[in-house]
Amino acid sequence: MKDKKSMDLLEKTARQWLLNRGVSIEEIAQLVMYLQQKYHPDLELEECVYNVERVLTKREVQNAILTGIQLDILAEKKMLEEPLQSIIEVDEGLYGVDEILAFSIVNVYGSIGFTNYGYIDKQKPGVLERLNDKSSGMCHTFLDDIVGAIAAAASSRLAHRAECAE
């Protein structure tokens, strides 16, 4: 991982915005564990954290985080024009742009990421369940998919590295 002092503004901001929205690196790492533990019984959370950290260094990932979170915040503040405001506010099922943004993250580590993402998006374990809770008053239309995509990408990264080590 990059030295914290050498992290550029984009990466620092993306990480801070995740925290501001209530998502920790450890929670994302727990999703990676959820996806990979069956295939790697000796997997430890620290390795999952490391892979999440590596995914967060990618510019495409940082851009997706900032874009998605900003759209969620604007929707919470009711600052989008209709009909987009209502679509994002209720996380309309046929909207799909939130998933498309997530695919830009998943795509960084190959096609296995799509499978991981689809699975975790349907299961919604851990932090994803909380982010999908509409009763909180917060809008996470983009964030839930972004977090799932980061976990799927980190899981794919881990799987590729494990495959190469064998």
C-alpha positions in Angstrom: 0.0 0.0 0.0 1.1 3.5 -0.6 2.5 5.4 2.3 -0.3 7.5 3.7 1.7 10.7 3.2 2.1 10.0 -0.5 -1.6 9.4 -1.1 -2.9 11.9 -3.6 -5.9 14.2 -3.0 -8.3 12.0 -5.0 -7.5 8.8 -3.1 -7.6 10.6 0.3 -10.9 12.2 -0.6 -12.4 8.9 -1.8 -11.4 7.1 1.4 -12.7 10.0 3.6 -16.0 10.1 1.8 -16.5 6.3 2.4 -15.8 6.9 6.1 -18.1 10.0 6.1 -20.9 7.8 4.7 -20.3 5.2 7.4 -18.3 2.6 5.5 -15.0 1.3 6.9 -12.3 -0.6 5.1 -12.8 -3.4 7.6 -16.5 -3.7 6.7 -15.6 -4.0 3.0 -12.9 -6.6 3.9 -15.5 -8.6 5.7 -17.4 -8.8 2.4 -14.3 -10.1 0.7 -14.0 -12.7 3.5 -17.7 -13.6 2.8 -16.9 -14.1 -0.9 -13.6 -16.0 -0.6 -13.5 -17.9 2.7 -15.1 -21.0 1.1 -12.3 -21.1 -1.4 -9.5 -20.1 1.0 -10.2 -21.7 4.4 -7.1 -20.2 5.9 -7.9 -16.7 4.7 -7.5 -14.0 7.4 -9.2 -10.6 7.5 -5.8 -8.8 7.2 -5.3 -10.3 3.8 -8.8 -9.1 2.8 -8.0 -5.6 4.2 -4.8 -5.5 2.1 -6.7 -6.4 -1.1 -9.3 -3.7 -0.4 -6.6 -1.2 0.2 -5.0 -2.1 -3.1 -8.3 -1.7 -5.0 -8.7 1.7 -3.4 -5.4 2.9 -5.0 -6.9 2.6 -8.5 -7.9 5.9 -10.1 -11.0 4.3 -11.7 -12.2 3.2 -8.3 -11.6 6.6 -6.7 -13.5 8.3 -9.5 -16.5 5.9 -9.1 -16.6 6.5 -5.3 -16.6 10.2 -5.6 -19.2 10.3 -8.4 -21.6 7.9 -6.8 -21.4 9.4 -3.3 -21.9 12.9 -4.7 -25.0 11.8 -6.5 -26.3 10.1 -3.3 -25.7 13.3 -1.3 -27.4 15.5 -3.9 -30.4 13.2 -3.9 -30.5 13.4 0.0 -30.5 17.2 -0.3 -33.2 17.0 -3.0 -30.9 18.9 -5.4 -31.4 16.8 -8.5 -33.9 17.7 -11.2 -37.0 15.5 -11.7 -37.4 12.7 -12.7 -33.8 11.9 -11.7 -34.4 13.0 -8.1 -37.2 10.5 -7.5 -35.4 7.7 -9.4 -32.3 8.0 -7.3 -34.1 8.8 -4.1 -36.1 5.5 -4.2 -33.3 3.5 -5.9 -35.7 2.5 -8.7 -35.1 -1.1 -9.8 -34.9 -0.4 -13.5 -32.5 2.6 -13.2 -29.3 0.5 -13.5 -26.9 3.4 -13.8 -25.7 2.7 -10.2 -24.7 -0.8 -11.3 -23.0 0.5 -14.4 -20.9 2.8 -12.3 -20.1 -0.2 -10.1 -19.0 -2.2 -13.1 -16.3 0.3 -13.7 -14.8 -0.9 -10.4 -15.4 -4.6 -11.0 -13.9 -4.5 -14.4 -10.5 -3.5 -13.0 -9.7 -7.1 -12.0 -11.3 -9.2 -14.7 -14.5 -11.1 -15.4 -14.5 -13.1 -12.1 -15.4 -9.8 -10.5 -18.7 -9.7 -12.3 -19.7 -13.0 -10.8 -18.6 -11.9 -7.3 -20.4 -8.6 -7.7 -23.7 -10.3 -8.9 -23.6 -12.7 -6.0 -22.9 -10.2 -3.2 -25.4 -7.7 -4.7 -28.2 -10.3 -4.4 -27.1 -11.6 -0.9 -26.5 -8.2 0.6 -24.5 -9.4 3.6 -22.9 -7.2 6.3 -22.6 -3.5 5.5 -24.6 -3.9 2.3 -27.7 -4.8 4.3 -27.3 -1.6 6.4 -26.7 0.5 3.3 -29.9 -0.8 1.7 -32.0 0.1 4.7 -34.2 2.9 3.3 -35.5 3.8 6.8 -32.2 5.5 7.7 -33.1 8.6 5.8 -29.9 8.4 3.9 -29.6 7.7 0.2 -27.2 5.0 -0.8 -28.4 4.2 -4.3 -24.9 4.4 -5.6 -22.9 3.6 -2.5 -24.2 0.1 -1.9 -23.3 -0.9 -5.4 -19.9 0.8 -5.1 -19.1 -1.0 -1.8 -20.2 -4.3 -3.3 -18.0 -3.7 -6.3 -15.0 -2.8 -4.3 -15.4 -6.1 -2.3 -15.9 -8.0 -5.6 -12.8 -6.4 -7.1 -10.7 -7.1 -4.0 -12.1 -10.7 -3.9 -11.1 -11.1 -7.6 -7.6 -9.7 -6.9 -7.2 -12.1 -4.0 -8.4 -15.0 -6.2 -6.0 -14.1 -9.0 -3.1 -13.8 -6.6 -3.9 -17.1 -4.9 -4.1 -18.8 -8.3 -0.7 -17.5 -9.3 0.8 -18.7 -6.0 -0.3 -22.3 -6.5 
